[in-house]
Amino acid sequence: MFTANTPSAKAKWVLETMGINGVPAPYFDDIARQEKIKVKRCSLPSEKDLSGMLIYRGEKKGILINTYIENIGRQNFTFAHELGHYFLKHKPPYVLDGESSFRCSNQDMEVVEDYSSIEVEANQFAVELLMPELLVKPLLAGTVFDFTLMSSLANQFYVSKHACGNRILDFMKEPYILICSKGTFVTAVKCSNAAKRFGKAVKNIPTESHAYRAIQYQQNQKQFYLSPGSVWFGQLYSNIIVYECTRGNYEHDVSMTILKVEHPTILHV
């Protein structure tokens, strides 16, 4: 049995007690039903920033998922996130007319830095519930981090490519960075452990990068292109080699860039 003293451990406990050994997402409604949580999915165009809610009214419990966000992977993450609030026994911040609730925004699904935040804990729970370490880690043996791997596992686990990429980097030993951007403005950065020293330097997509040109010309790159480290991280890292590849959903002005950093003498100082 697990000692569920962290959000990830609690998610493992839920999967164990429910007897879920395969890909978990198809069983989320069963988990909710077991806990007597009513689940409602509906499109709310007037609430574009609302991902989902966990609602309490007396003894009744409900989860609302905004399907206006049509990406099934993102909807599944929202479902797992709200289950996280429930199983972690978080105190609802909104109380009105006998009803207490969590109203979780798209931004809440991205929170990763404030480790005291209940939204961070719900996200940590969601990641393990959707993509358990015991299932994901063995699939990464001998692989390289690229868009093919990300797409394959995202489809297998019914998650978004972004969430899948972040999870893969939890286990990658090599120095990789995944950058999400809106236009050329960076909205999120995730690093493997070996690349964490570089991630803080990335604020915007550099104008000298292959990524910048891909975004400007709305191109989905099919291979990695070489850049000097100074392009991404400044002159201090001019002797580092960076391989970069960018693909986007340009209709919505969003893209992802994978960086692979190479320079053994720097990385292992």
Secondary structure, 3 states (H helix, E strand, C coil): CCCCCCHHHHHHHHHHHHCCCCCCHHHHHHHHHHCCEEEEEECCHHHCCEEEEEEEECCEEEEEEECCCCCHHHHHHHHHHHHHHHHCCCCCCEEECCEEEEEEECHHHHCCCCCCCHHHHHHHHHHHHHCCHHHHHHHHCCCCCCHHHHHHHHHHHCCCHHHHHHHHHCCCCCCEEEEEEECCEEEEEEECHHHHHHHCCCCECCCCCHHHHHHHCCCCCCCCEEEEHHHHHCHHHCCCEEEEEEEEEHHHCEEEEEEEEECHHHHCC
